[in-house]
Amino acid sequence: MPTQFSGLLAFATLVALGSPLSAQQPAAAPQGAERQAAPAPAAAKPQDTEVWEPVPKVVTPGATNAAPPSDAIVLFDGKNLDQWVSAQDKAPAKWIVASGLLTVNKAVGNIETKRTFRNYQLHIEWRIPKNITGSGQARGNSGLFLASTGPGDAGYELQILDSYNNPTYVNAQSSSIYKQGIPLVNASRKPGEWQTYDVVWTAPIFNADGSLKTPAYVTVFFNGVLVQNHFELKGETRYIGQPFYKNYDTAPIKLQAHGDPSEPISFRNIWVRELH
């Protein structure tokens, strides 16, 4: 075959093979064109994510944020101790009710609610005497036990103390979870002024064999300031030794009559809302 003819045939073959390949290449997008987002499915509607039932029940708030709402259980309204008993023997509580206030009677010991609770929201107001004496843990000491699991100081204590210019170990200052949770800040007011705790308590849950399933948690606002933010407890609060959990179902709320020699503190406006 002549050389010239062979070269022309080879060139024609390459062109023929290359043409289909070039024909498969996508056309270039016009300069400046943008990709469009994929459209939402045609069937999607705003109503698809609307929930209408069950409708939350209506709760009428109190006249102020400190006043009990319509579904609250009032534990102390300044009149009597009908909702309380002695934590030692369940006899009628014998703290002092006068002028709308509840004052600790250190001679008779702790008191606790007749009712028992699991999860709840609690409001309580307390006042250190203006003429308070002593220092450290011996100055206006008391405690709010969020779950009382036995006599004495058994349970889970939120500390009450004069912590206004009163140094002490920080895991036992006012608004601490006693010897477990140091408060985020010290929001204490001066002695003689009313102080407020607003508490959300989530009780521990136990397995059928009594072992711990989920721990207790607590959130606390002290005088309107967040001081315990969903704090996880290691167990019951203890004066000596490490905390531990022991099985319980529901428990009373307890107020402590601390044995220090300082003047007794007072309480008012105590109410609780059960959370289900």
Secondary structure, DSSP 8 states (H G I E B T S, - for coil): --HHHHHHHHHHHHHHHHHHHHHTS-----TT---------TT--GGGG----S--------SSTTS--TT-EEEE-SS--TTEEETTT--B---EEETTEEE--TTT--EEESS-BSSEEEEEEEE--TT----GGGSS-EEEEEEE-SSTT-EEEEEE---SS----GGGSTTSBTTTB--SS-----TTSEEEEEEEEE--EE-TTS-EEE--EEEEEETTEEEEEEEE--SS--SSS-------S-B--EE----SSS---EEEEEEEEE--
